[in-house]
Amino acid sequence: MNRLISRLALALLACTAGAAAALDAVPRAVEVDRIVAVVNNEPITATQLRESLERAIRRLAQQGTELPPREALERQMLERLILERAQLQRARELGLQVDEGMLERAIGRVADNNRMTLEALRNALDKDGIPWRRFRDEIRTELLLQRLREREVDSRIVVTEAEVDNFIATNPDAFSGREYRLAHILLRAPEGASPAQLDALLARAKQIQRRLEEGEDFAAVAASVSDAPDAMNGGELGWRSRDRLPAIFAEALETLRPGEVSPILRSAAGVHLVKLLEVRGGELGADSVQQTRVSHILIRTSEVLSDAEAESRLKGLRERIVLGNADFAELAKAHSADPSAAKGGELGWIYPGDTVPEFERAMNALAPGEISEPIRSPFGWHLIKVHERRQQDVSDERKRAMARAALRQRKAEDAFEDWIRQLRDSTYVEYRLDRS
């Protein structure tokens, strides 16, 4: 839940000048507030579509993704809004709510994570042209969608001990620490799709495959055509160990090198194209992994503390430590915004994959006793100190816990995809986007 709120906060607060320039470069017509779709008798307006589209364009620009044609992005965003509206309607049917106390606590965490008071947060949003009411509504919606998924999908997932035993026996490399960074494109099949519908879906996938072979940017194509929830992030799935991937994705990895795109893959959800972006981590088949004992100092950026200021502040702290004028742990207690500050920044023994990629890359480049230069991650700016390393056997207990978590995640994602498809197919939608 905290990660969910952090992602939303970053999406709302992080609007760089470059992203704004990219947005301004996209031509758009002046629109009146007309209805562009009706979802079970509830309208989606042109204003709602435009505001959501502009936020998505900012995110894509911040990621450095080549922007697809606005018309394609507009249709993609409309589908996202339709699906979101259908989920919110289902939440109301079930009587799910987000009370004021839950909402205020979530907003308080957003402010804390950005090292801001609530007043400073409101001022920062106002500076970016984001009304406070809209911000609250965005947070409320994300919380409600999370509650809906927990109620309809996650709470029904069961992992048996026999499944855990079988997973450990059939996935000997699952505990090596090796991870894969992937992006994907999903063309979703309707519930109970006919052979003709599946043939049409496959033909569309082949057209997309040819576009990629001709050099089109994968992230831009994903943003314009994919039916997956992460489409507007360029289809990125982030870093995952092989055991936390859908089985067809894991099998495809056997023949892929970084930068390559898979053949067309078929599943119950539809058809997929997967791109392997990077690989990191341990040796396949290993029963032990390298752990690192590490501390850090975190300074979060915000509208009142820029990246340049955060980096400069950490450079000053690092210089004091290197010159012997200050102790890392004491400076962490005084300056770090991370909960580990109370322990002098100590994070303890870290397994591969326990931290975000930017942090892990910087950590792995340090020898014991060294302190990094300031490095940037989605959480802010860090100074990292490596204390020591060790080769640690993965205990049977940890293996079982990792296997259970991997199975639960895999089952939940498959179940959620099925649930979303069924919900969408049972939702009445009237499109009015192309009407004058």
RODO-2510 file (C-alpha; in nm, 4 decimals, decimal comma):
residues 436
     n   res          X          Y          Z
     1     m     0,0000     0,0000     0,0000
     2     n     0,2808     0,2437     0,0841
     3     r     0,4451     0,1732    -0,2510
     4     l     0,1142     0,2399    -0,4233
     5     i     0,0771     0,5769    -0,2512
     6     s     0,4394     0,6650    -0,3222
     7     r     0,3949     0,5952    -0,6926
     8     l     0,0864     0,8110    -0,7078
     9     a     0,2556     1,0915    -0,5172
    10     l     0,5538     1,0840    -0,7515
    11     a     0,3265     1,0888    -1,0555
    12     l     0,1395     1,3913    -0,9236
    13     l     0,4347     1,5870    -0,7853
    14     a     0,7147     1,5131    -1,0327
    15     c     0,6422     1,7379    -1,3305
    16     t     0,9787     1,8494    -1,4687
    17     a     1,0356     2,1312    -1,7111
    18     g     1,1388     1,8813    -1,9771
    19     a     0,8174     1,6883    -1,9341
    20     a     0,6133     2,0053    -1,9526
    21     a     0,7949     2,1058    -2,2697
    22     a     0,7231     1,7666    -2,4231
    23     l     0,3581     1,8039    -2,3320
    24     d     0,3402     2,1517    -2,4844
    25     a     0,4911     2,0143    -2,8033
    26     v     0,1946     1,7797    -2,8529
    27     p    -0,0754     1,9597    -3,0509
    28     r    -0,4291     1,9416    -2,9255
    29     a    -0,7600     2,0945    -3,0187
    30     v    -0,9619     2,3044    -2,7788
    31     e    -1,2333     2,0805    -2,6341
    32     v    -1,5614     2,1524    -2,4686
    33     d    -1,6687     1,9414    -2,1741
    34     r    -1,8632     1,6842    -2,3687
    35     i    -1,9250     1,3158    -2,2979
    36     v    -1,6703     1,0822    -2,4633
    37     a    -1,8024     0,7511    -2,3241
    38     v    -2,0828     0,6110    -2,1092
    39     v    -2,0016     0,3260    -1,8712
    40     n    -2,3134     0,1550    -1,7348
    41     n    -2,5036     0,4875    -1,7568
    42     e    -2,2167     0,6893    -1,6010
    43     p    -2,0449     0,9448    -1,8282
    44     i    -1,6743     1,0055    -1,8839
    45     t    -1,6178     1,3631    -1,9955
    46     a    -1,3683     1,5171    -2,2331
    47     t    -1,2178     1,7121    -1,9440
    48     q    -1,1567     1,3941    -1,7426
    49     l    -0,9982     1,2292    -2,0447
    50     r    -0,7788     1,5311    -2,1238
    51     e    -0,6505     1,5692    -1,7654
    52     s    -0,5670     1,1974    -1,7377
    53     l    -0,3988     1,2030    -2,0779
    54     e    -0,1824     1,5008    -1,9868
    55     r    -0,0610     1,3309    -1,6685
    56     a     0,0234     1,0154    -1,8678
    57     i     0,2182     1,2188    -2,1248
    58     r     0,4192     1,3803    -1,8454
    59     r     0,5090     1,0375    -1,7029
    60     l     0,6152     0,9035    -2,0425
    61     a     0,8256     1,2131    -2,1095
    62     q     0,9942     1,1832    -1,7692
    63     q     1,0882     0,8238    -1,8571
    64     g     1,2385     0,9396    -2,1867
    65     t     0,9838     0,7369    -2,3841
    66     e     0,9202     0,8425    -2,7421
    67     l     0,5641     0,9769    -2,7445
    68     p     0,3179     0,7869    -2,9663
    69     p     0,0609     0,9832    -3,1687
    70     r    -0,1776     1,1700    -2,9411
    71     e    -0,4817     0,9997    -3,0961
    72     a    -0,3457     0,6542    -3,0045
    73     l    -0,2670     0,7650    -2,6495
    74     e    -0,6104     0,9221    -2,6194
    75     r    -0,7839     0,5960    -2,7078
    76     q    -0,5594     0,4046    -2,4696
    77     m    -0,6355     0,6431    -2,1862
    78     l    -1,0077     0,6252    -2,2542
    79     e    -0,9915     0,2463    -2,2153
    80     r    -0,8075     0,2944    -1,8835
    81     l    -1,0768     0,5318    -1,7609
    82     i    -1,3525     0,2904    -1,8678
    83     l    -1,1881     0,0072    -1,6791
    84     e    -1,1332     0,2248    -1,3725
    85     r    -1,4956     0,3394    -1,3769
    86     a    -1,6175    -0,0212    -1,4015
    87     q    -1,4041    -0,1154    -1,1003
    88     l    -1,5306     0,1798    -0,8971
    89     q    -1,8885     0,0818    -0,9777
    90     r    -1,8171    -0,2716    -0,8587
    91     a    -1,6649    -0,1341    -0,5380
    92     r    -1,9836     0,0627    -0,4731
    93     e    -2,1954    -0,2479    -0,5348
    94     l    -1,9934    -0,4274    -0,2670
    95     g    -2,0282    -0,1380    -0,0254
    96     l    -1,6530    -0,0725    -0,0135
    97     q    -1,5528     0,2718     0,1084
    98     v    -1,2492     0,4759     0,2035
    99     d    -1,3339     0,6736     0,5157
   100     e    -1,1907     1,0143     0,5965
   101     g    -0,9517     0,8744     0,8544
   102     m    -0,7989     0,6299     0,6057
   103     l    -0,7728     0,9036     0,3437
   104     e    -0,6104     1,1528     0,5812
   105     r    -0,3562     0,8926     0,6966
   106     a    -0,2676     0,8154     0,3356
   107     i    -0,2248     1,1839     0,2500
   108     g    -0,0161     1,2266     0,5640
   109     r     0,2148     0,9487     0,4421
   110     v     0,2485     1,1220     0,1052
   111     a     0,3530     1,4416     0,2845
   112     d     0,5930     1,2551     0,5156
   113     n     0,7504     1,0683     0,2247
   114     n     0,8211     1,4019     0,0578
   115     r     0,9442     1,5587     0,3851
   116     m     0,6697     1,8190     0,3699
   117     t     0,4005     1,9492     0,5978
   118     l     0,0433     1,9213     0,4732
   119     e     0,0465     2,2954     0,4064
   120     a     0,3667     2,2654     0,2030
   121     l     0,2149     1,9740     0,0097
   122     r    -0,0928     2,1825    -0,0745
   123     n     0,1276     2,4703    -0,1855
   124     a     0,3396     2,2410    -0,4033
   125     l     0,0308     2,0938    -0,5702
   126     d    -0,1125     2,4404    -0,6237
   127     k     0,2142     2,5496    -0,7871
   128     d     0,1834     2,2579    -1,0310
   129     g    -0,1789     2,3463    -1,1046
   130     i    -0,3183     2,0385    -0,9267
   131     p    -0,6280     2,1257    -0,7208
   132     w    -0,6279     1,9861    -0,3667
   133     r    -0,9697     1,8288    -0,4198
   134     r    -0,8481     1,6418    -0,7279
   135     f    -0,5411     1,5194    -0,5430
   136     r    -0,7597     1,3848    -0,2601
   137     d    -0,9883     1,2181    -0,5123
   138     e    -0,6891     1,0504    -0,6810
   139     i    -0,5645     0,9131    -0,3498
   140     r    -0,9146     0,7970    -0,2537
   141     t    -0,9576     0,6202    -0,5876
   142     e    -0,6250     0,4369    -0,5599
   143     l    -0,7075     0,3219    -0,2072
   144     l    -1,0514     0,2042    -0,3127
   145     l    -0,9165     0,0102    -0,6130
   146     q    -0,6624    -0,1560    -0,3868
   147     r    -0,9366    -0,2563    -0,1414
   148     l    -1,1433    -0,3930    -0,4301
   149     r    -0,8575    -0,6092    -0,5568
   150     e    -0,7902    -0,7381    -0,2064
   151     r    -1,1601    -0,8221    -0,1628
   152     e    -1,2275    -0,9777    -0,5026
   153     v    -0,8941    -1,1422    -0,5843
   154     d    -0,6097    -1,1429    -0,3324
   155     s    -0,8145    -1,2694    -0,0363
   156     r    -0,9194    -1,5756    -0,2361
   157     i    -0,5696    -1,6928    -0,3275
   158     v    -0,4662    -2,0158    -0,1544
   159     v    -0,1176    -2,1681    -0,1710
   160     t    -0,0870    -2,5226    -0,0373
   161     e     0,2201    -2,6811     0,1175
   162     a     0,2173    -2,9363    -0,1637
   163     e     0,2410    -2,6533    -0,4170
   164     v     0,5349    -2,5085    -0,2237
   165     d     0,7087    -2,8483    -0,2239
   166     n     0,6538    -2,8877    -0,5980
   167     f     0,7743    -2,5331    -0,6703
   168     i     1,1017    -2,5876    -0,4836
   169     a     1,1569    -2,9203    -0,6579
   170     t     1,0891    -2,7890    -1,0090
   171     n     1,2541    -2,4448    -0,9813
   172     p     1,6107    -2,5118    -0,8651
   173     d     1,7338    -2,1714    -0,9877
   174     a     1,4573    -1,9706    -0,8189
   175     f     1,6797    -1,8840    -0,5214
   176     s     1,9911    -1,7742    -0,7086
   177     g     1,9160    -1,4040    -0,6822
   178     r     1,9067    -1,3607    -1,0595
   179     e     1,6489    -1,1058    -1,1748
   180     y     1,5123    -0,9883    -1,5064
   181     r     1,3832    -0,6473    -1,6089
   182     l     1,1043    -0,6869    -1,8610
   183     a     0,8499    -0,4910    -2,0584
   184     h     0,5494    -0,6424    -2,2300
   185     i     0,2571    -0,5784    -2,4615
   186     l    -0,0741    -0,7538    -2,3986
   187     l    -0,3577    -0,7814    -2,6472
   188     r    -0,6414    -0,9008    -2,4265
   189     a    -0,8770    -1,1717    -2,5544
   190     p    -1,2485    -1,1322    -2,4751
   191     e    -1,4055    -1,3813    -2,2355
   192     g    -1,5052    -1,6891    -2,4378
   193     a    -1,3371    -1,5562    -2,7531
   194     s    -1,4329    -1,7301    -3,0789
   195     p    -1,1702    -1,8771    -3,3151
   196     a    -1,2288    -1,5809    -3,5495
   197     q    -1,1658    -1,3328    -3,2677
   198     l    -0,8458    -1,5125    -3,1687
   199     d    -0,7279    -1,5158    -3,5315
   200     a    -0,7896    -1,1399    -3,5537
   201     l    -0,5976    -1,0880    -3,2290
   202     l    -0,3048    -1,2909    -3,3606
   203     a    -0,3033    -1,0957    -3,6879
   204     r    -0,2913    -0,7702    -3,4910
   205     a    -0,0022    -0,9059    -3,2831
   206     k     0,1896    -0,9899    -3,6011
   207     q     0,1431    -0,6327    -3,7260
   208     i     0,2837    -0,5009    -3,3961
   209     q     0,5707    -0,7488    -3,4178
   210     r     0,6608    -0,6145    -3,7636
   211     r     0,6563    -0,2560    -3,6321
   212     l     0,9035    -0,3552    -3,3604
   213     e     1,1245    -0,5399    -3,6091
   214     e     1,1321    -0,2241    -3,8214
   215     g     1,2736    -0,0301    -3,5277
   216     e     0,9777     0,1300    -3,3495
   217     d     1,0348     0,1965    -2,9796
   218     f     0,8893    -0,0840    -2,7653
   219     a     0,7784     0,1485    -2,4844
   220     a     0,6014     0,3833    -2,7257
   221     v     0,4230     0,0950    -2,8978
   222     a     0,3201    -0,0503    -2,5606
   223     a     0,1805     0,2856    -2,4537
   224     s    -0,0290     0,3094    -2,7687
   225     v    -0,1615    -0,0483    -2,8101
   226     s    -0,1189    -0,2631    -2,4978
   227     d    -0,4205    -0,3640    -2,2879
   228     a    -0,2060    -0,4242    -1,9775
   229     p    -0,2412    -0,1947    -1,6734
   230     d     0,1229    -0,0868    -1,7103
   231     a     0,0833     0,0198    -2,0754
   232     m     0,1103     0,3906    -1,9980
   233     n     0,4445     0,3214    -1,8289
   234     g     0,5810     0,1766    -2,1523
   235     g     0,4787    -0,1766    -2,0502
   236     e     0,7552    -0,2039    -1,7895
   237     l     0,7179    -0,4789    -1,5317
   238     g     1,0286    -0,3776    -1,3385
   239     w     1,2784    -0,6214    -1,1869
   240     r     1,1479    -0,9697    -1,1099
   241     s     1,3019    -1,3034    -1,0324
   242     r     1,2050    -1,5767    -1,2745
   243     d     0,9761    -1,7451    -1,0239
   244     r     0,7679    -1,4253    -0,9947
   245     l     0,6936    -1,4136    -1,3662
   246     p     0,4043    -1,5793    -1,5500
   247     a     0,5107    -1,9242    -1,6654
   248     i     0,5051    -1,8318    -2,0355
   249     f     0,7288    -1,5309    -1,9693
   250     a     0,9739    -1,7422    -1,7687
   251     e     0,9942    -1,9973    -2,0510
   252     a     1,0525    -1,7224    -2,3095
   253     l     1,3544    -1,5957    -2,1120
   254     e     1,5466    -1,9118    -2,2000
   255     t     1,5995    -1,7888    -2,5568
   256     l     1,6185    -1,4112    -2,5033
   257     r     1,9190    -1,1840    -2,4610
   258     p     1,8925    -0,8278    -2,3262
   259     g     1,7376    -0,6048    -2,5914
   260     e     1,5557    -0,8882    -2,7690
   261     v     1,1790    -0,9333    -2,8084
   262     s     1,0077    -1,2686    -2,7715
   263     p     0,7994    -1,4422    -3,0359
   264     i     0,4249    -1,3962    -2,9957
   265     l     0,3147    -1,5744    -2,6781
   266     r    -0,0368    -1,7016    -2,6072
   267     s    -0,2124    -1,7333    -2,2738
   268     a    -0,5673    -1,7456    -2,1409
   269     a    -0,5522    -1,3656    -2,1117
   270     g    -0,4662    -1,3094    -2,4784
   271     v    -0,1414    -1,2688    -2,6720
   272     h     0,1833    -1,1132    -2,5510
   273     l     0,5114    -0,9736    -2,6737
   274     v     0,7883    -0,9561    -2,4117
   275     k     1,1126    -0,7586    -2,4272
   276     l     1,4068    -0,8461    -2,2013
   277     l     1,5681    -0,5176    -2,0975
   278     e     1,8343    -0,6229    -1,8431
   279     v     1,9552    -0,9136    -1,6301
   280     r     2,1218    -0,8919    -1,2906
   281     g     2,2072    -1,1142    -0,9970
   282     g     2,3493    -1,4513    -0,9030
   283     e     2,4479    -1,7705    -1,0771
   284     l     2,1766    -2,0061    -1,1941
   285     g     2,1439    -2,3170    -0,9802
   286     a     2,3206    -2,1638    -0,6783
   287     d     2,1950    -2,2433    -0,3278
   288     s     2,3735    -1,9453    -0,1776
   289     v     2,3690    -1,5729    -0,2499
   290     q     2,5886    -1,2775    -0,1630
   291     q     2,4484    -1,0575     0,1110
   292     t     2,5640    -0,7052     0,1871
   293     r     2,5437    -0,5295     0,5233
   294     v     2,4722    -0,1687     0,4380
   295     s     2,3709     0,1681     0,5820
   296     h     2,2408     0,4759     0,4053
   297     i     2,1366     0,8365     0,4461
   298     l     1,8260     0,9353     0,2501
   299     i     1,7228     1,2893     0,1577
   300     r     1,3885     1,3155    -0,0211
   301     t     1,3263     1,5793    -0,2849
   302     s     1,0107     1,7883    -0,3005
   303     e     0,8827     2,1148    -0,4375
   304     v     1,0735     2,2887    -0,1581
   305     l     1,3954     2,0830    -0,1958
   306     s     1,5286     2,0338    -0,5479
   307     d     1,7425     1,7479    -0,6776
   308     a     2,0430     1,9799    -0,6984
   309     e     1,9992     2,0896    -0,3373
   310     a     1,9570     1,7327    -0,2112
   311     e     2,2657     1,6164    -0,4015
   312     s     2,4691     1,9122    -0,2756
   313     r     2,3638     1,8480     0,0839
   314     l     2,4733     1,4843     0,0618
   315     k     2,8056     1,5800    -0,0973
   316     g     2,8676     1,8037     0,2022
   317     l     2,7849     1,5219     0,4447
   318     r     3,0100     1,2800     0,2541
   319     e     3,3025     1,5218     0,2646
   320     r     3,2669     1,5559     0,6424
   321     i     3,2702     1,1767     0,6826
   322     v     3,5653     1,1182     0,4462
   323     l     3,7717     1,3879     0,6199
   324     g     3,7032     1,2246     0,9553
   325     n     3,5057     1,5186     1,0884
   326     a     3,1804     1,3282     1,1328
   327     d     3,0471     0,9752     1,1863
   328     f     2,8182     0,8200     0,9217
   329     a     2,5747     0,6804     1,1790
   330     e     2,5436     1,0098     1,3658
   331     l     2,4795     1,2026     1,0452
   332     a     2,2184     0,9433     0,9443
   333     k     2,0374     0,9959     1,2752
   334     a     2,0401     1,3725     1,2230
   335     h     1,9654     1,3995     0,8513
   336     s     1,8162     1,0816     0,7013
   337     a     1,4462     1,0747     0,6084
   338     d     1,4379     0,6934     0,6165
   339     p     1,2982     0,5001     0,9166
   340     s     1,6445     0,3430     0,9506
   341     a     1,7742     0,6818     1,0725
   342     a     1,7016     0,5802     1,4316
   343     k     1,9548     0,2961     1,3878
   344     g     2,2190     0,5163     1,2290
   345     g     2,0990     0,4313     0,8783
   346     e     2,1634     0,0592     0,9283
   347     l     1,9610    -0,1611     0,6911
   348     g     2,1166    -0,4877     0,8040
   349     w     2,1956    -0,7760     0,5703
   350     i     2,0461    -0,7206     0,2245
   351     y     1,9618    -0,9980    -0,0205
   352     p     1,9810    -0,9374    -0,3973
   353     g     1,6562    -0,7771    -0,5073
   354     d     1,5678    -0,6352    -0,1657
   355     t     1,6327    -0,2758    -0,2826
   356     v     1,5496    -0,0720    -0,5935
   357     p     1,7865    -0,1168    -0,8931
   358     e     1,9589     0,2221    -0,8617
   359     f     2,0451     0,1572    -0,4974
   360     e     2,1594    -0,1997    -0,5614
   361     r     2,3874    -0,1042    -0,8524
   362     a     2,5618     0,1628    -0,6443
   363     m     2,5864    -0,0707    -0,3436
   364     n     2,7373    -0,3536    -0,5496
   365     a     3,0052    -0,1194    -0,6868
   366     l     3,1392    -0,0397    -0,3371
   367     a     3,4073    -0,2258    -0,1481
   368     p     3,3535    -0,2846     0,2260
   369     g     3,4188     0,0399     0,4121
   370     e     3,3539     0,2633     0,1098
   371     i     3,0908     0,5362     0,0862
   372     s     2,9156     0,6141    -0,2405
   373     e     2,8776     0,9476    -0,4094
   374     p     2,5180     1,0721    -0,3867
   375     i     2,2914     0,8500    -0,5994
   376     r     1,9340     0,9059    -0,7122
   377     s     1,6502     0,6538    -0,6697
   378     p     1,2690     0,6836    -0,6840
   379     f     1,2788     0,7547    -0,3090
   380     g     1,5209     1,0479    -0,3250
   381     w     1,9001     1,0860    -0,2894
   382     h     2,1207     0,8433    -0,0946
   383     l     2,4652     0,8112     0,0529
   384     i     2,5440     0,4399     0,0833
   385     k     2,8015     0,2767     0,3086
   386     v     2,8921    -0,0907     0,2703
   387     h     3,0134    -0,2521     0,5931
   388     e     3,0808    -0,6115     0,4879
   389     r     2,9716    -0,8955     0,2605
   390     r     2,9105    -1,2635     0,3046
   391     q     2,7997    -1,5655     0,1057
   392     q     2,4812    -1,6882     0,2670
   393     d     2,3098    -2,0213     0,2153
   394     v     1,9417    -1,9826     0,1436
   395     s     1,7813    -2,1657     0,4356
   396     d     1,4976    -2,4115     0,3854
   397     e     1,2700    -2,1783     0,5792
   398     r     1,3533    -1,8823     0,3570
   399     k     1,3187    -2,0967     0,0454
   400     r     0,9692    -2,1966     0,1496
   401     a     0,8776    -1,8371     0,2294
   402     m     1,0134    -1,7189    -0,1063
   403     a     0,8331    -1,9990    -0,2891
   404     r     0,5064    -1,9246    -0,1115
   405     a     0,5322    -1,5530    -0,1929
   406     a     0,6183    -1,6246    -0,5568
   407     l     0,3258    -1,8639    -0,5968
   408     r     0,0862    -1,6222    -0,4303
   409     q     0,1988    -1,3369    -0,6573
   410     r     0,1780    -1,5493    -0,9716
   411     k    -0,1671    -1,6796    -0,8810
   412     a    -0,2931    -1,3344    -0,7823
   413     e    -0,1776    -1,1749    -1,1066
   414     d    -0,3345    -1,4478    -1,3178
   415     a    -0,6570    -1,4283    -1,1162
   416     f    -0,6672    -1,0486    -1,1360
   417     e    -0,6210    -1,0570    -1,5143
   418     d    -0,9103    -1,3046    -1,5439
   419     w    -1,1263    -1,0952    -1,3105
   420     i    -1,0531    -0,7735    -1,5044
   421     r    -1,1383    -0,9413    -1,8351
   422     q    -1,4685    -1,0722    -1,7003
   423     l    -1,5554    -0,7332    -1,5500
   424     r    -1,4789    -0,5511    -1,8757
   425     d    -1,6790    -0,7968    -2,0843
   426     s    -1,9823    -0,7591    -1,8577
   427     t    -1,9693    -0,3767    -1,8645
   428     y    -2,1914    -0,1812    -2,1031
   429     v    -1,9898     0,0884    -2,2814
   430     e    -2,1099     0,3447    -2,5328
   431     y    -1,8274     0,5248    -2,7143
   432     r    -1,8794     0,8879    -2,8153
   433     l    -1,5184     1,0001    -2,8619
   434     d    -1,5439     1,0371    -3,2397
   435     r    -1,8734     1,2237    -3,2356
   436     s    -1,8539     1,5919    -3,3172
***
